[in-house]
Amino acid sequence: MVISFSLTVRGVDGMCGWMLSSGCPEEAFSASGDSVRFKSNIKMKPLIVILTGILCSVSGVHAATVQALFTAQTQGGDPEGVTGASGAVSANTFPTIPTLTRTGTGQVNAGGESGYVDFQGKTWLGSGNQNTPGHSFGWNPGASGVSLTVTLNLVDLQDLTIRMAIRSAASGGATPVSAFSAIEYSLDGGTSFETAASGASLDITTGTGFNEYNLDLTTLSAIENQADVQIRFSVPDVATNTSFRMDNILLTAQTIPEPSAAISAVIALGVIGLRRRRA
């Protein structure tokens, strides 16, 4: 049996070499860029072998990375110089722009991580401590009800990670905040929250400078492909002679690869083969 058709499969590394080693004639396909195009008049059995191999390789299709950055300032990179404080996103490639909110008394914006280079290559200036230049999402001594929440649309996205710089400092023998009280997620607009991370993931490095903190949520499948995701970082009350600041909050996710066209082709060929056998 001979079938004539054309099928393009994208993002499959090394597929041409695999097909040749599997006995597919060179004239049966062509390659251009990241695509492999199957030509006409391929016998049924080799074609099934080829498409089955492609189906097995779907997991190798590369996901695209999307990112969003909150720097707490309207500008602040070379060459503009530092300008006003802002809670809006500073750089973004998410299909839907994420948002950030914070709660708590004693909010402050002064101070920021020094010389952070974002994913677009721009450097954001900061003092590296609690003073200007630079801005951050901060809380002064005595603050209570402290939290920071990012809201994002993760439809067709997965493998979320969050990076930020934290300054948790103290003076006069006081004890600085050394861990988040909770990191939670919500899928219903903030009506209810579930635990997103626990244990050592809550720990914070303390000191008078900004220290990098990373949260890996790639195994939290509940938030993947969801339209209304909130990630909330709750902070214990900020004691007298202490302060707490968060800066350069970077959200990173991966696109969920679309199922290969080979899936439909293999299913169709299976149906054809079954009909042929019954006939």
C-alpha positions as CSV (number, residue, x, y, z in Angstrom):
1,M,0.0,0.0,0.0
2,V,1.3,3.5,-0.9
3,I,0.1,6.8,0.7
4,S,0.8,10.2,-0.8
5,F,0.8,13.2,1.6
6,S,3.0,15.9,3.1
7,L,3.6,16.4,6.8
8,T,5.8,18.9,8.6
9,V,7.1,18.2,12.1
10,R,9.0,21.0,13.9
11,G,11.6,21.1,16.6
12,V,12.7,17.4,16.5
13,D,16.5,17.3,16.8
14,G,18.4,14.8,14.8
15,M,15.3,13.4,13.1
16,C,16.9,13.2,9.6
17,G,19.7,11.1,10.8
18,W,17.4,8.9,12.7
19,M,15.1,8.3,9.7
20,L,18.1,7.4,7.5
21,S,19.4,4.9,10.0
22,S,15.9,3.4,10.2
23,G,15.8,2.6,6.5
24,C,13.8,5.6,5.2
25,P,15.0,6.4,1.7
26,E,16.6,9.9,1.4
27,E,14.3,10.9,-1.4
28,A,11.3,10.4,0.9
29,F,11.9,13.5,3.0
30,S,13.6,16.9,2.9
31,A,14.9,19.2,5.7
32,S,14.8,22.9,6.0
33,G,15.7,24.8,9.2
34,D,14.0,23.1,12.1
35,S,11.4,21.3,9.9
36,V,11.3,17.8,8.4
37,R,8.9,17.4,5.4
38,F,7.8,13.9,4.3
39,K,7.1,13.6,0.6
40,S,4.8,11.4,-1.4
41,N,4.8,7.7,-2.2
42,I,6.2,6.3,1.1
43,K,5.3,2.6,1.7
44,M,3.0,2.0,4.6
45,K,5.3,-0.1,6.9
46,P,8.4,2.3,6.8
47,L,6.0,5.3,7.2
48,I,4.5,3.8,10.4
49,V,8.0,3.2,11.8
50,I,9.0,6.7,11.0
51,L,5.9,8.4,12.5
52,T,6.0,6.2,15.5
53,G,9.6,7.4,16.1
54,I,8.5,11.0,15.8
55,L,5.7,10.4,18.2
56,C,8.1,9.0,20.7
57,S,10.3,12.1,20.3
58,V,7.6,14.7,21.0
59,S,9.0,15.1,24.5
60,G,12.2,16.5,22.8
61,V,10.4,19.4,21.3
62,H,11.9,22.6,22.8
63,A,9.7,24.7,25.0
64,A,10.0,28.5,24.8
65,T,10.9,30.6,27.9
66,V,8.7,33.5,29.0
67,Q,9.7,35.9,31.7
68,A,8.5,38.9,33.7
69,L,10.5,41.2,36.0
70,F,9.4,43.6,38.8
71,T,12.2,46.0,39.7
72,A,10.0,48.3,41.9
73,Q,11.0,51.3,39.8
74,T,9.9,53.1,36.7
75,Q,13.4,53.3,35.4
76,G,16.7,52.7,37.0
77,G,19.1,51.2,34.4
78,D,21.9,52.7,32.3
79,P,21.7,55.2,30.8
80,E,18.5,56.7,32.2
81,G,19.4,56.9,35.9
82,V,17.0,55.9,38.7
83,T,13.5,57.4,38.7
84,G,10.3,56.8,40.6
85,A,9.0,53.8,42.5
86,S,6.5,51.5,40.7
87,G,4.8,48.2,41.2
88,A,4.2,47.7,37.5
89,V,6.1,45.1,35.5
90,S,9.5,46.4,34.2
91,A,10.1,43.8,31.5
92,N,7.8,41.1,30.2
93,T,7.4,38.3,27.6
94,F,4.4,36.5,29.2
95,P,1.4,36.4,26.8
96,T,-0.6,38.0,29.6
97,I,1.2,40.6,31.8
98,P,1.6,39.5,35.4
99,T,0.8,41.8,38.3
100,L,2.1,42.4,41.8
101,T,0.5,43.5,45.0
102,R,1.7,43.8,48.6
103,T,0.1,44.3,51.9
104,G,1.2,45.4,55.3
105,T,1.8,48.5,57.4
106,G,5.1,50.5,57.2
107,Q,5.6,50.1,53.5
108,V,8.7,51.7,52.0
109,N,10.4,51.8,48.6
110,A,13.9,53.1,49.2
111,G,17.0,50.9,48.5
112,G,17.6,48.2,46.0
113,E,19.8,45.4,44.7
114,S,23.0,46.7,43.1
115,G,23.6,46.3,39.4
116,Y,21.0,43.6,38.4
117,V,21.1,42.6,34.7
118,D,17.7,41.5,33.4
119,F,16.9,39.0,30.7
120,Q,16.9,41.7,28.0
121,G,20.4,42.8,29.0
122,K,19.5,46.0,30.8
123,T,21.2,46.8,34.0
124,W,19.1,48.1,36.9
125,L,20.9,50.3,39.4
126,G,20.6,50.2,43.2
127,S,22.5,51.1,46.3
128,G,22.8,47.5,47.5
129,N,21.3,48.5,50.8
130,Q,18.4,50.4,52.3
131,N,19.4,53.8,50.9
132,T,19.0,55.5,47.5
133,P,19.6,55.1,44.6
134,G,17.2,52.3,43.7
135,H,13.8,51.1,44.8
136,S,12.5,47.9,46.3
137,F,9.3,46.5,47.9
138,G,10.1,47.1,51.5
139,W,8.7,47.3,55.0
140,N,10.1,49.3,57.9
141,P,10.5,48.3,61.6
142,G,7.2,47.5,63.3
143,A,5.4,46.4,60.1
144,S,2.7,43.8,60.3
145,G,0.4,42.0,57.9
146,V,3.2,41.8,55.5
147,S,2.8,39.9,52.2
148,L,3.7,40.1,48.5
149,T,1.6,38.4,45.8
150,V,2.2,37.9,42.1
151,T,-0.8,37.1,39.9
152,L,-0.3,35.5,36.5
153,N,-2.0,33.6,33.7
154,L,-0.3,30.2,33.2
155,V,-2.5,28.9,30.4
156,D,-0.3,26.9,28.0
157,L,2.6,27.5,30.5
158,Q,4.4,25.3,33.0
159,D,7.6,24.9,35.2
160,L,7.3,28.2,37.1
161,T,10.4,29.5,38.9
162,I,10.7,32.8,40.9
163,R,13.9,34.6,41.6
164,M,14.3,37.7,43.8
165,A,16.8,39.6,45.9
166,I,16.0,40.0,49.6
167,R,17.5,42.2,52.3
168,S,16.5,41.2,55.8
169,A,18.6,43.2,58.2
170,A,18.7,44.1,61.9
171,S,20.6,46.3,64.3
172,G,20.9,46.8,68.0
173,G,20.9,43.0,68.7
174,A,17.5,42.5,67.1
175,T,16.7,39.3,65.1
176,P,15.9,39.8,61.4
177,V,13.3,37.8,59.5
178,S,15.0,34.5,58.5
179,A,12.2,32.7,56.8
180,F,8.8,33.3,55.1
181,S,5.9,32.4,57.3
182,A,4.2,30.8,54.2
183,I,4.4,30.5,50.5
184,E,1.0,29.6,49.0
185,Y,-0.9,29.5,45.8
186,S,-4.5,30.3,44.8
187,L,-6.5,29.3,41.7
188,D,-9.7,31.1,42.6
189,G,-8.8,34.8,42.7
190,G,-7.4,34.6,46.2
191,T,-10.5,33.2,48.0
192,S,-8.5,30.2,49.2
193,F,-4.8,29.3,49.3
194,E,-2.9,26.0,49.4
195,T,0.8,25.4,50.3
196,A,3.1,26.0,47.4
197,A,6.4,25.4,49.3
198,S,7.6,24.5,52.7
199,G,10.6,23.5,54.7
200,A,14.0,24.8,53.5
201,S,12.3,26.6,50.7
202,L,11.0,29.2,53.2
203,D,14.5,30.1,54.5
204,I,16.0,33.5,53.8
205,T,19.6,34.6,54.0
206,T,19.9,37.6,56.3
207,G,22.4,40.5,56.2
208,T,22.8,44.2,55.5
209,G,23.1,43.5,51.7
210,F,20.7,42.0,49.2
211,N,20.9,38.2,48.9
212,E,19.5,36.1,46.0
213,Y,16.5,33.9,46.8
214,N,15.2,31.2,44.3
215,L,11.9,29.3,44.4
216,D,11.4,26.3,42.2
217,L,7.8,25.5,41.5
218,T,8.4,23.2,38.5
219,T,6.9,20.2,40.4
220,L,3.7,22.1,41.4
221,S,1.5,20.7,38.6
222,A,-1.7,22.2,40.1
223,I,-0.8,25.7,38.8
224,E,0.2,24.7,35.3
225,N,-2.1,25.6,32.5
226,Q,-4.3,27.7,34.8
227,A,-5.7,31.1,34.0
228,D,-5.8,32.7,37.4
229,V,-2.7,31.8,39.5
230,Q,-1.6,33.8,42.6
231,I,1.6,33.1,44.4
232,R,1.7,34.7,47.9
233,F,4.8,35.2,50.0
234,S,3.8,35.9,53.6
235,V,6.3,37.5,56.0
236,P,6.3,37.5,59.8
237,D,5.9,40.8,61.5
238,V,8.9,43.0,61.1
239,A,10.3,43.7,64.6
240,T,11.7,46.8,66.0
241,N,15.3,47.6,64.7
242,T,14.7,45.3,61.7
243,S,13.6,45.8,58.1
244,F,12.7,43.7,55.1
245,R,13.0,44.4,51.4
246,M,12.4,42.4,48.2
247,D,13.7,43.5,44.8
248,N,14.1,42.4,41.2
249,I,11.4,39.7,41.3
250,L,11.8,37.5,38.2
251,L,9.1,35.1,37.0
252,T,10.1,32.4,34.5
253,A,7.9,29.8,32.9
254,Q,8.1,27.4,29.9
255,T,5.5,27.0,27.2
256,I,3.8,23.7,27.0
257,P,4.7,22.2,23.6
258,E,1.8,21.5,21.4
259,P,1.2,17.9,20.5
260,S,3.0,17.0,17.3
261,A,1.1,16.5,14.1
262,A,2.6,13.1,14.1
263,I,0.2,12.0,16.8
264,S,-2.8,12.5,14.5
265,A,-0.9,10.9,11.6
266,V,0.0,7.8,13.6
267,I,-3.6,7.5,14.8
268,A,-4.9,7.9,11.3
269,L,-2.6,5.2,10.0
270,G,-3.6,2.9,12.7
271,V,-7.2,3.3,11.7
272,I,-6.4,2.7,8.0
273,G,-4.4,-0.4,8.9
274,L,-7.3,-1.7,11.0
275,R,-9.8,-1.2,8.2
276,R,-7.5,-2.8,5.7
277,R,-7.1,-5.9,7.9
278,R,-10.8,-6.2,8.4
279,A,-11.4,-5.9,4.7
